[in-house]
Amino acid sequence: MNMLDEFIIRAIVAIFLLAINSSLAGSFTIFRDVPFLVAGSAHAALAGAALFIVLEGWVAINPFLGAVLFAILIAVSASRAKQANVAIGISFAFSMSLAVLFISLIKEQAARVWGLLFGDLLLLTDRDILMMATFTVILLTIYLAFIREFLFISFDAEGAEVSGINVAWFNVLLLSTISLATVVAMKAVGAILVYAMLMAPAAAANRVAGSVGRVFLLSGIFALVAGFLGMLVAMILPVAPSAVAALMVTTIYFITLKRRE
């Protein structure tokens, strides 16, 4: 197996992992109506990664874990606020301020943070795939274990509370899974395009699917098809595969808008 084959195999695995996260986290983001959480988590993750790079001189720790930590803090902040999007927006600004500050302290290693900003499906390492797969399995387990509660609080929070479900706790858990999925997807497509790859497939599926189950299925399919088309185009033309994939899924969404008019 040559080096090119290894890059392609890792990209294929990453696309499947991305599709799983888009199907689950993306759909629940639509159901829960917190689309800004994805963008807020992505940029908070940049600050977390930059901070942990700064700390590498004293503590040997993976910057990816810093990204996860900061993203989840955004979710916790949003879950406790009466106006979730306002809290996310303020946290977004705070995180970006920290990111710029930390990057200014690590100018010689700033490229590592910018790598999270743009991402590249064809440049993923075995370690990247292992982390993506590990966290995706964790997320999948959580969703399978609590999907009933997550759906209940997303569509009828008051009814869920009356039925005895701890709405506050499950809200924190749900928003945290969305933030974590955002960081996982960032490894493949970067902070700039992660919103498109998580939100557009689910938003399109939500417009054409006739049931919750179909939303999960179609959003995963849309993300999968877009990911593979992006990779194929990038193998022919000198373009970024994540950019092509993002264009594909957003185009699918606009097509669904046209069909429903």
C-alpha positions, 0 to 999 in steps of 0.5 A, spaced: 500 500 500 503 506 497 502 513 501 496 515 497 492 509 498 493 510 506 491 518 505 485 516 501 483 510 506 483 515 512 479 520 508 474 515 507 473 513 514 473 520 516 467 521 511 463 516 514 465 518 521 463 525 519 456 523 516 454 519 523 456 526 527 452 530 522 446 525 522 445 525 530 448 531 532 446 535 526 439 533 527 438 534 534 441 541 533 435 542 528 430 539 533 433 543 539 433 549 535 440 551 537 444 552 530 449 557 533 451 552 538 455 549 532 459 555 530 460 557 537 463 551 539 467 551 533 471 557 535 471 556 542 475 549 540 480 554 537 481 557 543 482 551 547 487 548 542 491 554 542 491 554 550 493 547 551 499 548 546 501 554 550 501 549 556 505 544 552 511 547 555 509 545 562 504 539 561 504 534 555 497 534 553 493 533 547 491 540 544 485 536 541 482 535 549 483 543 550 478 544 544 473 539 547 473 542 554 472 549 551 467 547 546 463 543 552 464 549 556 460 553 551 454 548 551 454 548 559 453 556 558 448 555 553 444 550 557 444 554 563 441 561 560 434 563 558 436 566 552 441 560 549 443 564 543 445 570 546 449 566 551 452 562 545 454 569 542 457 572 548 461 566 549 463 566 542 466 573 542 470 571 549 473 565 546 475 568 539 478 573 544 482 568 548 484 564 541 487 571 538 491 572 545 493 565 545 495 564 538 499 571 539 503 567 544 505 561 540 507 565 533 512 559 531 506 554 532 500 558 530 500 553 524 497 548 528 491 552 530 490 554 523 490 547 521 483 546 526 481 552 522 481 550 515 482 542 516 483 537 510 480 530 509 486 528 505 491 530 510 488 526 516 493 522 520 492 515 524 492 519 530 486 524 528 482 518 525 483 514 532 481 520 536 475 521 531 473 514 531 473 514 539 469 520 540 464 518 535 463 511 538 462 515 545 457 520 542 453 514 538 453 510 545 450 516 549 445 518 543 443 510 543 442 510 550 438 517 551 435 518 544 428 518 547 429 523 552 433 527 547 427 527 543 422 529 548 426 535 551 427 537 544 420 537 542 416 538 548 420 540 554 414 542 558 411 535 557 418 531 559 418 535 565 411 533 567 413 526 565 419 526 570 425 527 566 430 531 568 430 536 563 436 540 565 440 535 566 439 532 559 439 539 556 446 539 558 448 532 556 445 534 549 448 540 548 455 537 550 454 532 545 453 537 539 459 541 541 463 534 542 461 532 535 462 539 532 470 538 535 470 531 532 468 534 525 473 540 525 478 535 525 476 533 518 473 540 515 475 545 519 472 550 524 470 555 518 466 549 514 464 545 520 457 549 520 455 547 513 457 540 514 453 539 520 447 543 519 446 543 512 445 536 511 440 536 517 436 542 515 435 539 508 433 532 511 428 536 516 425 539 510 423 533 506 423 527 511 416 525 513 419 522 520 424 523 525 427 517 523 428 519 516 431 526 518 437 522 521 437 517 515 437 523 510 442 527 513 447 522 514 446 520 507 447 527 504 453 528 508 456 522 506 455 523 498 457 530 499 464 528 503 465 523 497 464 527 492 468 532 495 474 527 495 473 525 488 473 532 485 479 534 490 483 528 487 482 531 480 482 538 481 487 542 486 481 544 490 480 543 498 475 537 498 472 540 505 470 546 501 467 542 495 463 537 500 460 544 504 458 547 497 454 540 495 451 540 502 449 547 502 446 546 495 442 540 497 439 545 502 437 550 497 434 545 492 430 543 498 427 550 499 426 550 492 422 544 492 417 546 498 415 553 495 
